């Protein structure tokens, strides 16, 4: 079985998309000679030239605006935010322009852009280079939000995102770039809006996103040794959310734990919990649904404090155990 | 801010309560959920729980005083609030304590306080009005007809969880071992009555007579007419006999509604319409979906004796065998050969189940009625029974 890293899987998806469709272009800082801040676009400048791999000045509003403009004029741009934190500068272009145009102009324009957001903590990069902002975009009608947790999904979801005629926010995690997994060579698509059930279990439903999926699976392994059978579900697409597998799972387990790295308040976990509580799973809840998420603080630089601010493996084990043992 | 201890409205009709006992003294350390005060309602005495952890602050009323509902009756001082100035009692004004049995001037019900003392309201609600249970437990209790109030929750803070409801059910199942009592009815009076029964009259069906007599006997012996609620048998006011009818290789149970208000004549009239193989069977009244007592009369073609299962929720069943000639003795006289029907009463075991003595009394009543069918015919339903008391 062929294995690639998450980084290589993304790179391969870009190559295959650009090979297949000359309208696919890349726009971002340091994506050319440098190969991208995290090496995802390595080799693409040589292969596709400066006309399709466009290095920009340090202007995230410019990158975002150029992507929106390119998209409505018929291209399929893939923007690179270098650090997800800097999408703050492109919010007006993305939210008020890109996300709204298709409906404001009654479908006369499409905005087929993908904005890649390398995010997440764990690198000691502190408060301005470590954020997880996915839920800001979950809150915006007109956007789709994708969050792959594995190399396989990174490639399949990126190809599907590029195919999509709507703006897609593609949230990558810096700590995942080196993780490896099976990645087929062909240009396969993983459909947007479909959850992945990573592991079946009967005691507890654990919904995790991005980096937290791997930790959740490790935690599930450890808890299995304690006789606690954890089901792990990765929504993969946060908007639109495929909630059915989550609801069905909670109907079986009666217990829900949502884990994500972004801060808890106003986070995606609240959305999942709200949907479950309002669904037919309500009658099957046998404990309060729990969220385990980033602390409500800017990500600290100190390694110790950073680890305290972001859910860790041991935190997931602790909370899942508490839920399964009726301690909540 | 100090947390007020409220006397809540435990139910819509609850207007006032007497403070029976303060369970802690002012200045005592209390933990959220600790019982602080015992109050008397119309039905039961309730404990009011601490709305927060802290020090017991001033108690507003002495023991013995009757207080209208939705009144703050004490403060719990939170950390660092000792010696601080207390805010005015919530809900403005200063309701007069009501002493003795004087009627309460029930002004419009005061709204429960909204924000500052929200915690207090929640914990008071736990003390009285609603069982703390998970949605799953509530759902399961609904489906299995288990009374949540009767369960002891094993979850945090006594929360009833699904497993508690399940175990209550299992407990009841496991304890379904039974007591079996048997007696014989002298059928000659009924057979004689049937012989002289005018053909144009409603047929004097023995099963109908048995159902009617059982209903009357259950009215006298309510302990036998009980439902399983949360692992406990609770006597029921309404009598819903489940009548077993053969259905293929098995049987079905038709629940006879309004049994307790029917006269025997009305029952005989409806009897031919009793569905075989369907349930429930309704003669007027609202539909009920459970039997409170099971009657299994397999008729003259059945076996000599029938010890029937109890219904899923009913505490007892009565089985009737075919009429056979047996030596019976009446009033300690010599035994005579008589046409006799064996009646077998099966009583499930479990908390709240009736005793052997109660079962024997029921059978005794039943035998007297069945051996005097003419008297039964003249009897009405429940009202007649009451008049006869």
Interface residues (C-beta under 8 A of the other chain):
Chain A: X254 X282 X283 X284 X285 X286 X287 X326 X327 X328
Chain B: X134 X135 X136 X137 X138 X139 X154 X155 X156 X161 X162 X163
